[in-house]
């Protein structure tokens, strides 16, 4: 699988080189493929990106510990943003599902009216 186009941006934010980021991406993709069993599913891509972001941030923290002048300590983390975006997309799907269930229950009550007790 090709590296994501966001790879250089994440590498810059984590304070690591693009070459190291590419190595970390390959490692993350391999781990995700081992967990999912294939490399064509959405679960595979989600796991690979999440693992890559975690690896990049960990490597960036190691770089900052080794040479504080070369890697700024105040580099912002991107994992929170990725997880927040995932939660927001899940909320949209949950809202659509709830709306469909409401519509379905209203339709069912309209088509099959309740019998009144005699």
Secondary structure, 3 states (H helix, E strand, C coil): CCCCCCHHHHHHHHCCCHHHHHHHHHHHHHHHHHHHCCCCCHHHHHHHHHHHHHHHHHHHHHHHHHCCCCCCCCCCCCHHHHHHHHHHHHHHHHHHHHHHHHHHHHHHHHHCCCCCCC
